[in-house]
Amino acid sequence: MTMNKKVVRIIAIVLAAVMLLSVGFIVLDAISASANTSPTRTQINRLRQELQDYQRRRREVQSHINAIDFEKRTELARKSVLDDRIMLTGMEIDNIIATIEQYELLILEKEHEVDLAQDREDAQFQLYRSRVRDMEENGVISFLEILFDSTNFADLLARMDFVADIMRNDEQMYFDLIDARLATIAAKEALEETKLELEEEEVQLRIMQAELEEQVAEADLLIYQLQQDRDAEAALYAEVAAEEARVLRDINRAEAELRRQEAAEAARRQAQNIVRGTGDLMWPVPSSRNITSEFGSRMHPVFRQMRQHSGIDIAARHGANVLAADRGTVITSRFNSSYGNYIVIAHGENRNGDRITTLYAHLSTRSVSVGDVVEQGQVIGRIGSTGVSTGPHLHFEVMVNGTRVNPMRFL
C-alpha cells in the first residue's frame, strides 16, 4: 500500500514538472510576443488563464503536502506507541529474568533440603534396621531380660508397652521422613515447572520484542520516505509559486502598458466609459459591520498556512446586499475558483491623483456587468460563500495605483 502511494506521488511530481515546463514555454512565448508587439486584452487574458493554472496547480501541490504531513504525523504517533511497547516488553523480560533467577535459587535450596531429608531418612532407616537386627539377634533373651528385670506385673506390662512404643516410633519416624522427602521433591518439581513456564514466556516476549523492533524499523523507513516525498513536493510547490509570481508580474506589466495605451487613446477611454468617483468610500455592507478577518498576515482557514490577507472580511447573512463603495466603472464581473463570484470597480483618480479600485468577492450573485457605470451605494451583488470561503461574507479590497492597501484607511 505504501509503495503504491510512493509510485502515485512520483507520477504526480513528474506530471507536474511536465506541466510546469509546458506552461513555462507558453509564458515565454507570450513574453516574447509582447516584446515585439503591444499588449492586447487577448494576451492579458491568456496570461491570466496561465496564472489560474499555476494557482490551481499550487493548490493541488499544497494538498499533497498536507496529505503527506498528515500521514507522517500518523506514522510518528504509531512509532511512538511501538517504542513504548518495546520499552515495556524489555522491562517485562528483565522482570522475568530476575524472577527466573530467584526460582533457580529456590530450586537449589529445595535440592539441598532434599539431600538433607534423604540423609535423615537414611540415618533413621539405619537406626530402625539396627534395632530390628538387635531384636533378631537377641530375640527372646532381650524380652526375657525385660520381663525378669520387672518388679511386678504392672511393671512388666509397662516395660512391654515401652518396647512396642519404641518400635512403632522408629517405624513412624522413618515413614514421616519419607513423606517429608517426597513433599520436598514435589515442591522442587513445581518450582522447576514454573521456571520452565517463565523461560517459555521469556522466549515469546523476545520474539514479540524482535517483531516490534522490525515494525519500528519499517516505520522509520516510511517516515524517511514521507519526508523525501514532502521535500520533493515542497520543491515543486516553490517552483510553481515562483512561476505564478512571475506570471503575475508579467500581467501587471502588460496591464500597465495597456493602461498607458488606453490613456493615450481618448476615444478608447471614452468607449470604456471610465468615470471618476467622489474620492470617499462608503461601507459596502449596510447590514453588518462584523469584520472577521483584518488586512495583513493571517493563518489561512483552508490552506492552513500563514498568508497575506489582501483585504478585509465582513460577515453577513447569505443574500444580504453589497453596495458599490463609490461611483465608478465595472471593469471585472466574473467567477474564479479562488474569489468565486467577484466584481472590480475602477473609480478613477481621487483628489491626490491616485487611481482607486475596489474588489468585492465571494458573492452569491452579481448584479452588474463589465462596462456598467455604477453610483455610490448602488446594489452590485449579494453576500455569498463562493470560491475558497468558510462561510457567507464579503471579501473587500482597495487598490491604490495597483497596490493593495488596508481598506480601513478609506472607510
C-alpha positions as CSV (number, residue, x, y, z in Angstrom):
1,M,0.0,0.0,0.0
2,T,2.8,2.4,1.0
3,M,4.7,1.5,-2.2
4,N,1.6,2.3,-4.3
5,K,1.3,5.7,-2.6
6,K,5.0,6.3,-3.4
7,V,4.6,5.5,-7.1
8,V,1.5,7.7,-7.3
9,R,3.4,10.6,-5.8
10,I,6.4,10.2,-8.1
11,I,4.0,10.1,-11.1
12,A,2.3,13.2,-9.8
13,I,5.6,15.0,-9.4
14,V,6.7,14.1,-13.0
15,L,3.4,15.2,-14.5
16,A,3.6,18.4,-12.5
17,A,7.1,19.0,-13.8
18,V,6.0,18.4,-17.4
19,M,3.1,20.8,-16.9
20,L,5.4,23.3,-15.3
21,L,7.7,23.2,-18.4
22,S,4.8,23.3,-20.8
23,V,3.2,26.3,-19.2
24,G,6.7,27.9,-18.8
25,F,7.2,27.7,-22.6
26,I,3.7,29.2,-23.2
27,V,4.6,32.1,-20.9
28,L,7.9,32.6,-22.6
29,D,6.1,32.7,-26.0
30,A,3.7,35.3,-24.6
31,I,6.5,37.4,-23.2
32,S,8.4,37.2,-26.5
33,A,5.3,38.2,-28.4
34,S,4.7,41.1,-26.0
35,A,8.2,42.3,-26.5
36,N,7.6,42.7,-30.2
37,T,4.0,43.9,-30.2
38,S,1.9,46.0,-28.0
39,P,-0.1,44.1,-25.3
40,T,-3.7,43.3,-26.1
41,R,-6.6,42.1,-24.0
42,T,-6.3,38.7,-25.6
43,Q,-2.6,38.4,-24.4
44,I,-3.5,39.6,-20.9
45,N,-6.4,37.1,-20.7
46,R,-4.1,34.4,-21.9
47,L,-1.6,35.3,-19.1
48,R,-4.5,35.4,-16.6
49,Q,-5.5,31.9,-17.7
50,E,-2.0,30.7,-17.2
51,L,-1.9,32.3,-13.8
52,Q,-5.1,30.5,-12.8
53,D,-3.5,27.2,-14.0
54,Y,-0.5,27.9,-11.7
55,Q,-2.8,28.8,-8.8
56,R,-4.7,25.6,-9.3
57,R,-1.6,23.5,-9.6
58,R,-0.2,25.2,-6.4
59,R,-3.3,24.3,-4.5
60,E,-3.0,20.7,-5.7
61,V,0.6,20.5,-4.6
62,Q,-0.3,22.1,-1.2
63,S,-3.0,19.4,-0.9
64,H,-0.4,16.7,-1.5
65,I,1.9,18.3,1.1
66,N,-0.9,18.4,3.6
67,A,-1.7,14.7,3.0
68,I,1.9,13.7,3.4
69,D,2.2,15.8,6.6
70,F,-0.9,14.0,8.0
71,E,0.4,10.6,7.1
72,K,3.8,11.5,8.6
73,R,2.2,12.6,11.8
74,T,0.2,9.4,11.9
75,E,3.2,7.2,11.4
76,L,5.2,9.2,14.0
77,A,2.4,8.6,16.5
78,R,2.4,4.9,15.6
79,K,6.2,4.7,16.0
80,S,5.9,6.4,19.5
81,V,3.4,3.7,20.6
82,L,5.8,1.0,19.2
83,D,8.7,2.5,21.1
84,D,6.7,2.4,24.3
85,R,5.7,-1.2,23.7
86,I,9.4,-2.1,23.1
87,M,10.4,-0.4,26.4
88,L,7.6,-2.1,28.4
89,T,8.4,-5.5,26.8
90,G,12.1,-5.1,27.7
91,M,11.1,-4.2,31.3
92,E,8.9,-7.3,31.4
93,I,11.7,-9.5,30.1
94,D,14.1,-8.1,32.7
95,N,11.4,-8.8,35.4
96,I,11.0,-12.4,34.2
97,I,14.8,-13.0,34.1
98,A,15.1,-11.7,37.7
99,T,12.2,-14.0,38.7
100,I,13.8,-17.0,37.0
101,E,17.0,-16.3,38.9
102,Q,15.0,-16.3,42.2
103,Y,13.4,-19.6,41.2
104,E,16.8,-21.0,40.5
105,L,17.9,-20.1,44.0
106,L,14.7,-21.7,45.5
107,I,15.3,-24.8,43.4
108,L,18.9,-25.0,44.7
109,E,17.5,-24.6,48.3
110,K,15.0,-27.4,47.7
111,E,17.7,-29.6,46.2
112,H,19.7,-29.1,49.4
113,E,16.6,-29.8,51.5
114,V,16.0,-33.0,49.6
115,D,19.6,-34.1,50.2
116,L,19.3,-33.3,54.0
117,A,15.9,-35.2,54.1
118,Q,17.5,-38.1,52.3
119,D,20.3,-38.1,54.9
120,R,17.9,-38.0,57.8
121,E,15.8,-40.7,56.2
122,D,18.9,-42.9,55.7
123,A,20.0,-42.4,59.3
124,Q,16.6,-43.3,60.7
125,F,16.4,-46.3,58.4
126,Q,19.8,-47.5,59.7
127,L,18.7,-46.9,63.3
128,Y,15.5,-48.8,62.6
129,R,17.3,-51.7,60.9
130,S,19.8,-51.8,63.8
131,R,17.0,-52.1,66.3
132,V,15.4,-54.8,64.3
133,R,18.7,-56.6,63.8
134,D,19.4,-56.4,67.6
135,M,16.0,-57.9,68.3
136,E,16.5,-60.6,65.8
137,E,19.9,-61.5,67.2
138,N,18.9,-61.2,70.9
139,G,15.3,-62.2,70.3
140,V,13.6,-63.7,73.3
141,I,16.6,-63.0,75.6
142,S,16.1,-59.3,75.4
143,F,12.4,-59.7,76.1
144,L,13.2,-62.1,79.0
145,E,15.7,-59.6,80.4
146,I,12.9,-57.0,80.3
147,L,10.5,-59.5,81.9
148,F,12.9,-60.7,84.6
149,D,14.0,-57.2,85.4
150,S,10.4,-56.1,86.1
151,T,9.5,-55.8,89.7
152,N,5.8,-56.7,89.4
153,F,3.2,-57.5,86.8
154,A,2.3,-53.9,86.2
155,D,5.9,-53.0,85.7
156,L,6.1,-55.9,83.3
157,L,3.2,-54.6,81.2
158,A,4.7,-51.1,81.2
159,R,8.0,-52.5,80.0
160,M,6.3,-54.4,77.2
161,D,4.4,-51.3,76.1
162,F,7.6,-49.3,76.2
163,V,9.3,-51.8,73.9
164,A,6.4,-51.7,71.5
165,D,6.3,-47.8,71.6
166,I,10.0,-47.7,70.6
167,M,9.4,-50.0,67.7
168,R,6.3,-48.0,66.5
169,N,8.1,-44.7,67.0
170,D,11.1,-45.8,64.9
171,E,8.8,-47.0,62.2
172,Q,6.6,-43.9,62.2
173,M,9.6,-41.6,62.1
174,Y,11.0,-43.4,59.1
175,F,7.8,-43.1,57.2
176,D,7.5,-39.4,58.2
177,L,10.9,-38.8,56.8
178,I,9.9,-40.5,53.6
179,D,6.8,-38.3,53.3
180,A,8.9,-35.1,54.1
181,R,11.4,-36.0,51.4
182,L,8.7,-36.7,48.8
183,A,7.0,-33.4,49.7
184,T,10.3,-31.6,49.2
185,I,10.8,-33.3,45.9
186,A,7.3,-32.3,44.8
187,A,7.9,-28.7,45.7
188,K,11.2,-28.7,43.8
189,E,9.5,-30.2,40.7
190,A,6.8,-27.5,41.0
191,L,9.4,-24.8,41.1
192,E,11.2,-26.3,38.1
193,E,7.9,-26.4,36.2
194,T,7.2,-22.8,37.0
195,K,10.7,-21.9,35.9
196,L,10.2,-23.7,32.6
197,E,7.0,-21.7,32.0
198,L,8.8,-18.5,32.8
199,E,11.5,-19.4,30.3
200,E,9.0,-20.1,27.6
201,E,7.3,-16.8,28.4
202,E,10.7,-15.0,28.1
203,V,11.2,-16.7,24.7
204,Q,7.8,-15.4,23.5
205,L,8.5,-11.9,24.8
206,R,11.8,-11.8,23.0
207,I,10.0,-12.9,19.8
208,M,7.5,-10.1,20.3
209,Q,10.3,-7.6,21.0
210,A,12.0,-8.6,17.8
211,E,8.8,-8.1,15.8
212,L,8.2,-4.7,17.4
213,E,11.7,-3.6,16.6
214,E,11.1,-4.8,13.0
215,Q,7.9,-2.7,12.9
216,V,9.8,0.3,14.3
217,A,12.4,-0.1,11.5
218,E,9.7,-0.2,8.9
219,A,8.1,2.9,10.5
220,D,11.5,4.7,10.4
221,L,11.9,3.9,6.7
222,L,8.3,5.0,5.9
223,I,8.8,8.3,7.8
224,Y,12.1,8.9,5.9
225,Q,10.3,8.2,2.6
226,L,7.5,10.5,3.5
227,Q,10.0,13.2,4.3
228,Q,11.6,12.7,1.0
229,D,8.2,12.9,-0.7
230,R,7.4,16.1,1.2
231,D,10.7,17.7,0.2
232,A,10.0,16.9,-3.4
233,E,6.5,18.3,-3.2
234,A,7.8,21.4,-1.3
235,A,10.4,22.0,-4.1
236,L,7.7,21.6,-6.7
237,Y,5.4,24.0,-4.7
238,A,8.2,26.6,-4.7
239,E,8.7,26.2,-8.4
240,V,5.0,26.6,-9.2
241,A,4.8,29.6,-6.8
242,A,7.8,31.2,-8.4
243,E,6.2,30.8,-11.9
244,E,2.9,32.1,-10.5
245,A,4.6,35.2,-9.2
246,R,6.5,35.7,-12.5
247,V,3.3,35.4,-14.5
248,L,1.6,37.9,-12.1
249,R,4.5,40.3,-12.7
250,D,4.0,39.8,-16.5
251,I,0.3,40.5,-16.1
252,N,1.0,43.7,-14.1
253,R,3.5,44.9,-16.7
254,A,1.1,44.1,-19.6
255,E,-1.8,45.8,-17.9
256,A,0.3,48.8,-17.1
257,E,1.4,49.1,-20.7
258,L,-2.2,48.6,-21.8
259,R,-3.4,51.3,-19.4
260,R,-0.7,53.6,-20.8
261,Q,-2.0,53.0,-24.3
262,E,-5.6,53.4,-23.2
263,A,-4.8,56.6,-21.5
264,A,-3.3,57.8,-24.8
265,E,-6.4,56.9,-26.7
266,A,-9.1,59.2,-25.7
267,A,-11.7,57.6,-27.9
268,R,-11.0,54.1,-26.4
269,R,-11.2,55.6,-22.9
270,Q,-14.5,57.2,-23.8
271,A,-15.8,53.9,-25.1
272,Q,-14.9,52.2,-21.9
273,N,-16.8,54.9,-20.1
274,I,-14.5,55.1,-17.1
275,V,-15.8,57.7,-14.7
276,R,-14.4,59.4,-11.7
277,G,-15.7,58.7,-8.3
278,T,-16.2,61.0,-5.3
279,G,-12.9,60.0,-3.7
280,D,-14.7,58.9,-0.5
281,L,-15.5,55.3,0.0
282,M,-18.6,54.1,1.9
283,W,-19.1,50.9,3.9
284,P,-20.1,48.2,1.3
285,V,-22.3,46.0,3.6
286,P,-25.1,48.1,5.2
287,S,-26.5,45.2,7.2
288,S,-23.3,44.3,9.0
289,R,-20.0,45.8,10.4
290,N,-18.7,42.5,11.7
291,I,-15.1,42.2,10.5
292,T,-14.0,38.6,10.9
293,S,-10.5,39.0,9.3
294,E,-8.4,42.1,9.1
295,F,-6.0,43.2,6.4
296,G,-2.5,41.7,6.8
297,S,-0.8,38.4,7.6
298,R,-3.0,35.6,8.9
299,M,-3.4,31.8,9.1
300,H,-5.4,30.9,6.1
301,P,-8.5,28.9,7.3
302,V,-8.5,26.5,4.3
303,F,-4.8,26.0,3.4
304,R,-3.6,26.2,7.0
305,Q,-0.6,28.5,6.1
306,M,0.4,32.0,7.0
307,R,-0.6,34.2,4.1
308,Q,-1.0,37.9,3.4
309,H,-4.7,38.7,3.6
310,S,-5.2,41.3,0.9
311,G,-8.4,42.8,2.2
312,I,-11.0,42.6,5.0
313,D,-13.7,40.0,5.5
314,I,-17.2,41.3,6.6
315,A,-19.5,38.6,7.8
316,A,-23.2,39.0,6.9
317,R,-26.2,36.8,6.3
318,H,-26.4,35.0,3.0
319,G,-28.1,37.1,0.3
320,A,-27.5,40.5,2.1
321,N,-27.0,43.5,-0.3
322,V,-23.4,44.5,-1.3
323,L,-23.1,48.2,-2.3
324,A,-20.6,50.0,-4.6
325,A,-18.2,51.8,-2.2
326,D,-18.0,54.7,-4.7
327,R,-19.1,55.8,-8.2
328,G,-17.1,54.1,-11.0
329,T,-17.0,51.8,-13.9
330,V,-17.2,48.0,-13.6
331,I,-14.0,46.5,-15.1
332,T,-14.5,42.9,-13.9
333,S,-17.6,40.8,-13.2
334,R,-16.8,37.1,-13.3
335,F,-16.2,33.9,-11.3
336,N,-13.0,32.1,-10.5
337,S,-12.1,29.2,-8.2
338,S,-10.5,31.4,-5.5
339,Y,-12.6,34.6,-5.3
340,G,-15.8,32.9,-6.5
341,N,-18.2,35.5,-7.9
342,Y,-16.4,38.8,-7.7
343,I,-16.6,42.3,-9.1
344,V,-13.9,45.0,-9.6
345,I,-14.9,48.7,-9.9
346,A,-12.5,51.4,-11.2
347,H,-13.2,54.8,-9.5
348,G,-10.7,56.8,-11.5
349,E,-8.3,59.2,-9.8
350,N,-9.0,60.8,-6.4
351,R,-8.1,64.3,-5.2
352,N,-4.5,63.3,-4.8
353,G,-4.2,61.9,-8.3
354,D,-4.2,58.3,-7.1
355,R,-6.1,55.6,-9.1
356,I,-8.6,53.9,-6.8
357,T,-10.0,50.4,-7.5
358,T,-12.3,48.2,-5.2
359,L,-12.9,44.5,-5.3
360,Y,-15.9,42.6,-3.9
361,A,-15.5,38.8,-3.7
362,H,-17.4,35.5,-2.7
363,L,-20.7,36.9,-3.9
364,S,-23.7,34.6,-4.3
365,T,-24.9,36.8,-7.3
366,R,-23.6,39.6,-9.4
367,S,-26.0,42.5,-10.5
368,V,-23.6,44.4,-12.8
369,S,-21.6,43.6,-15.9
370,V,-18.3,44.9,-17.3
371,G,-18.6,48.5,-18.6
372,D,-21.5,49.4,-16.4
373,V,-21.3,52.7,-14.6
374,V,-22.4,52.4,-11.0
375,E,-23.3,55.0,-8.4
376,Q,-22.0,55.1,-4.9
377,G,-24.4,52.9,-2.7
378,Q,-25.8,51.0,-5.7
379,V,-26.5,47.3,-5.1
380,I,-24.0,45.4,-7.2
381,G,-24.4,41.9,-5.8
382,R,-25.3,39.8,-2.7
383,I,-23.4,38.1,0.1
384,G,-22.4,34.5,-0.5
385,S,-19.7,31.9,0.1
386,T,-18.5,31.1,-3.4
387,G,-14.9,30.2,-4.2
388,V,-12.4,29.4,-1.4
389,S,-14.6,30.6,1.5
390,T,-15.5,29.3,5.0
391,G,-18.9,31.0,5.3
392,P,-21.1,33.8,4.0
393,H,-19.1,37.0,4.0
394,L,-17.8,39.8,1.7
395,H,-14.1,39.9,0.9
396,F,-13.4,43.6,0.2
397,E,-10.2,45.0,-1.2
398,V,-9.0,48.5,-2.0
399,M,-6.1,49.1,-4.5
400,V,-4.3,52.4,-4.9
401,N,-2.3,52.7,-8.1
402,G,-2.4,48.9,-8.5
403,T,-1.2,48.1,-4.9
404,R,-3.5,46.5,-2.3
405,V,-3.8,48.7,0.8
406,N,-5.7,48.4,4.1
407,P,-9.4,49.3,3.2
408,M,-9.9,50.7,6.8
409,R,-7.8,53.7,5.7
410,F,-10.6,54.7,3.4
411,L,-13.7,53.6,5.2
